[in-house]
Amino acid sequence: MEYCLFFDKATHQIKDFWPKNLDEETKNKLTLAWQNSIMREILLALSEHDELTTPELKKIVGHSMSTLHENIEKLKRYGLIEAEMTYVGNKKKVLRSRVLCVTRNPRLVSKLKNFLNKGLWVDSRKSKKIISFLDQHPNTYFSVPEIAAKTKIPADEVETLLENWDSQITRALSDFLKPPPFEKKILYRSLKGSDARK
């Protein structure tokens, strides 16, 4: 994914964009697409799946094929999704998103959940859901937003729950006494030559 759009699940209000230095033109296109309910449904469906064909997308979001086609074309013009013809088995057009749409709790709720999840009330159901998702893809690294999109758990909660494995407080709890069931990898790259350093 090239971009990430964080939103409030209850209101669908955009909370933030990633990368932080995202240009205004792309932000405007993301905002326009997000304000259209059909395009938003398409972006959300593509965020949850790596790729979808138009018939698969229709099963998820509904709407007529002509309506879907019209909105897919707009999203392609905005540069937010891409389509590719594949010839594995049957010939089909596969849609992939260039933007990941992820929920994020409001700031106050986020602080409260962060506090609770680092204390004695760790949400083990959500922790198990995250670990189960990672176990299903053992050879792939995922960012926090990607895990949030695939598990439908707000990104701030995913981050807190994964950080629990490094926390001495939560490691004292039974589930966290074991070694972490995942490998943590932090990636860095140079911004030399990018707009961020100009």
N, C-alpha and C positions, 0 to 999 in steps of 0.2 A: 504494500500500500504506500502511496506517495503522500497522502494527506489523511488527517484524522479530524473528525468533527465530534466534539463532546456535547451531549445534550441532556436536559432534564427529562427523565422518563415520564413524569406526570404531566408536564406542560408542553413537552417537545421544544422548549426554548433552547436555542443554541447557547452553550456555556463558554466554549473556547474552541480554538483551532490549533492544530499541530501540523507542521512546525510553527514555532512562534513567529518566525520571520516570513510567514506566508504572505504573498503579494495581495494587494487589495482587489485586483481583478479576479483572482481565484476565490477569495473570500466572498466576493459579490456573487459569483456563479454558484458557489456552495449554498449561500443564503437563499438565492432565487430558487434553486432546486429544492431546498429543504422546505420552503414555504408552500410548495405545490405538494398536496397530500399524496398523489400517485407517484411522483418522482421520489418522494421521501420513502414510501413503501418499497419501491424498487431498490433504493440505496440500502435500506435496512435489510432486505432479503439478501442482497449481494454481500453485505457485511457478515451475515451469518454463514454463508456458503462461499467456498472458494470460487466456484463458477456455476452458472446456471444457463440452461437453454431457455428460450422464450416460453415454450410449453411448460417447463418446470416452474418458471417464474409465475406464469398464469395460475398454476395450482396453488401457489403460496399467497399471492396478492389479489387474485381474482381479476376483474375487469376484462373487457373484450380484447381480442388480439390487436385490433386496430388502435385502440387506446394505448395499449402497452407499447406497440410499435412506435407510435407518435412520441411518447414520453422517453422511450429508449433512444430515439434519434436526437431528441433535445439534449439528453444527458451525454450522448457521444459528442455533440457539437460543443457542449460546455467543457469537454475533456475530462469528465468525471467517471465515465465507464469506457471500456473498450470491448469490441466484438471481434471474434476470430473464428474463421471456418476451420473445423477439424474433420478429418477423414478417417478417424479411428472407428471401425465398425461402420456406422452410417454417417453420411455427410450431415453435419449440423453446425449451427452457429452458436458459439459459446460466449456468454457475457461475463466479464470480470469487472469488478469495481476498482477504481484508483483511489477511492476514499473509504475510510473505515468509519462507521458511525457507531459511537459508543456512549452508553449512558454514564452519567456522573451525578452523584447525589448533590443536593444543594449544600453550600458550605457548612451550615450549622449541623445538618444531618450527617455530613461527612465527618465532622469533628467528633460527634457523638459516637458514630459507628467505629471510628478509629480508636477512641478511648475504650469502648466496650470490647472490641476485638483484640485489644492488647491486654485485656484484663482476664477475669475468670469466666467471661461469658463469650468465649470465642465461638463463632458460628461454624461449628464443625460440619454442618450439612453443606454449606457453601465451600468450605475447604475441601471436602471430599469430592464435590462436583468439579472443582478446579483440577485436583489431582487425577480424577478419572479422565477428564478431557486430555490432560498431558499424557496419561498412560496410553490413550488411544492413538497418540501420534508420537511414539518414542524417539524418532530420529529427527524431529523438527523443533527448532527454537521458535518461541512465540514471544511477542512483546506483551506488556500488560494490556494495551488496548485490544490486541488480537484475542487474548484470552477472554476479555470482557465481552467482546462481540460474539464469540462462539458460545459462551456459557450464559449470556444474558445477565451477568452480575455487574453492577456498576464498577467502572475502572478504579475508583478510589478504594472500594472494598477489596477488589482483587489484589491491588498493591499492598494493602494492609495485611491481608491474609497470607500472602506470600512472604512478606517481611517477618511474619510471626516465627518462621523457622530460624531467623537470626536473633530473635528476641530471647533473652534469658528468662524473662517473666513467663512468656507463653511456652517456652521449652520445658518449664517445670510441670506443665500439664501433661497428662498421660500420652495423648496423641503426638505431642511434640518432643517426647523424649527420644524417639527414634531418629535416625539420620534423615535429613530431608529426602523426600521421594522424587526429587528432581534436581537437575543441574542448573545452577544460576550462572548466567553469562551476561556480562555488561559489555556493550560495544561502544567504541569511540571512533570518530573519523575526523579528519582535518576539515576545517571550513575554508582553507586557503582557496582563493579563487571564487568563493561564493559571495553572494550579496551580504551575508551576515557580517563580514569583516571589512566592508567598505565604509 
